[in-house]
Amino acid sequence: MSHIKTAKGFLEYKSELLYFGDKVIDKEKMLDNLQVLSAYLDKIDINWGPAFGTLIGIVRNDDFQPWKPVFDIYILKEDEERFKDILWLLKEVDFELVRYERRGLYYLKRNSEYIKVFVLHKISSDVRHTGGSDFIHEKYLQNTVKWDFKGIDLNVPQEVDEYLTFQYGDWEIPKQTVKYSNNIFSYISYCLQIKCQDLMPDSLYYLWLLMHRRKDFKKFKLRCEKAGIKMPTNLQLSSMRPRKYKKVLTVGVYDLLHKGHVELYRRAKGLGDYLIVAAQDSDFILKYKPTAKVLNSTEDRKYMIKAIRYVDEVVTYTDVDKIVKELDFDVFVTGPDQCHEGFQRAIQWCEEHGKEHLVLGRTEGVSSSELKARIAAKTGENKKISK
């Protein structure tokens, strides 16, 4: 049995060597699978949708592509931990995880039909990578609209024609780019290749992957040049340069710890092996924001943060664009509201030095400012009562 690590423990699964031969999607079964899966993914509010050839079939024909054996979807790297948590629940409705690849690829099976889940890694502020041959501009993932596909709402790029034209050229003409064969020699060759990849140690696997992806990246950059899209000259495939322990950094004040902070730490820890949380120094905050109300001292805040099981190390920082230069880390995690000039400089430095940067969404319904407002309101009510 194989297993993957999740926040709920190790999820065991029986890994399959998938060779599809002349198999094609059973539309009725796949539609039923998608209805069930979409209910679970939408419940945890993650960004997901159809990907690659699957997207073409939906947009062009409002149908499954007639030659495809699997249904392709994408999720974002920052949502991967929540997706893995959902796998436990999907088991209860007959979904099975039947294959996982380290580059960020999951195969789900239900009713003898397969759904392929690509995890999209950020390699710059505006480009993501599947770990395979495909690179995608961030705007096509963030600017989406709901597309009604046989009663199921799917996220597709708002500028879907622009995206598909950039990615595939004349996409409106049906073209089968991936072909499978029932030839016994093709089957044996494929199985040997996949088995070798599975058995490779990380050092060799990622080196092999990087060699192949560099060629794909060159093709992507050429397409960008032809389309007049500028890209950073020193952009690196940093997600394919693994370290034995991948370190994640996130920063903030964390004055009133709440569920949202714990969820942030949980998701950030899932992006690597070692989580560093930097708490901003109280004196520094008050020096530049004399009216700021910080209830807990720097040391008290660090003490409480360290007590959370997802956190491995807590440090103090002043300027965010300085701390990123001082610490050893691989992934920098920020929130959607951490966007002032200091953060912009820090993010730019990360992108220029091969550090991955990810933005994790807020946990709905809770924030420090709301908590402080509620406390102030309650305190005011209590004073009136005591009088």
VENTA-V325030 format. One line per field, one symbol per residue. ss: DSSP state (a for helix, b for strand, c for the rest). psi: psi as a letter, one per 40 degrees, with the letter a starting at -180 (. if undefined). burial: b if it has 16 or more other ideal C-beta (glycine too) atoms within 10 Angstrom, else e. A space follows every 50 residues. Layout:
# VENTA-V325030
ss->???
psi->???
burial->???
This chain:
# VENTA-V325030
ss->cbbbbbccbbbbbcccccccccccccaaaaaaaaaaaaaaaaaccccbbb caaaaaaaaaaccccccccbbbbbbbaaaaaaaaaaaaaaaccccbbbbb bcccbbbbbbccbbbbbbbbbbbbccbbbcccccbbbcaaaacbbbbbbc cbbbbbbccaaaaaaaaacccccccccccccccaaaaaaaaaaaaaaaac caaaaaaaaaaaaaaaaaaaaaaaaacccccccccccaaaccccccbbbb bbccccccaaaaaaaaaaaccccbbbbbbbcaaaaaaacccccccccaaa aaaaaaccccccbbbbbccaaaaaaaccccbbbbbcccccaaaaaaaaaa aacccbbbbbcccccccaaaaaaaaaaaaaaaaaaac
psi->iiiihieeahhiihhihhhebeiihhdddddddddddddddddefihiii ibddddddddefiiheeheihhiiiideeddddddddddddefeihheih hdeghihihhfeihhhhhhhiheidehiheeaehihhddeddgiihhhgf ehhihihdgddddddddebgeehhhhdhhiiehdddddddddddddddeh idddddddddddddddddddddddddefhiihdfhigdeegiidhhhhhi iadfdhhadddddddddddeeaehhhhhhhhddddddegdeighdiiddd ddddddeheehdihiiichdedddddihidhhhiidegeidddddddddd deffhhhihhiihiehiddddddddddddddddddd.
burial->eeeeebeeeebebebeebbeeebebeeeebbebbeebbeebeeeebbbbb bbbbbbbbbeeeebbebbbbbbbbbbbbbbbbbbbbbeebeeeebbbbbb bebbebbbbbeebbbbbbbbbbbbebbbbbbbebbbbeebbeebeebebe ebebbbbebbeebbebbbeebeeeeeeeebeeeeeeeeebeeebeeeeee eeeebbeebeeebeebbeebbeebeeeeeeeeeebbbbbbebeeeebbbb bbbbbbbeebbbbbbbbbbbbbebbbbbbbbbeebeeeeeeeebebebee bbebbeebebbbebebbbebbebbeebebbbbbbbeebeeebbeebbebb beeebbbbbbbeeeeebbeeeeeeeeeeeeeeeeeee
